[in-house]
Amino acid sequence: MVRGVPGRREGQVEAVETHEIIYKSQGGKCVPDNEIAVCRPDHQRTHFLIEPYLHREELYKIKKGEVDEDNLEDAVSVKR
């Protein structure tokens, strides 16, 4: 399931991209357990290009369903 960050315009369609939670360079594998589908802005957040950032721990919680889209804002980290 694609997750979004609150503030995104309702009905806005984004391209879906795949992000590896643990990078191959860090020993991660190209397997479904290590991948998450994200929209372009969220993918940029996983690479720390735009705020609020999405960290590995947060991605695991999203993937496991521990964070729903309504509470995602509380789960993401903002650079201080």
C-alpha positions, 0 to 999 in steps of 0.5 A: 500500500502506498502511504502519503504524508498529511498535507497532500492534496486529496485525489492527487495521483503520484507515481509509485516507486519502490524503495529498498529499506536496507540498501544493497550496499548495506547488505539488503536484498531485492526481496519484497520484505525489504521493499516498500512502495512509495510516491515520489515525494515520500521516496525523496523523504527516504533519501533525506532530500525533503522534509519531513524525513522518513527513516528506516525504522519508520518505514518498517512500522509503515510496512508492518501496518503499525502506522496508519495514514492518519497518524503518519505525521506523528511517525515521521522525523523532522530535521531539527 
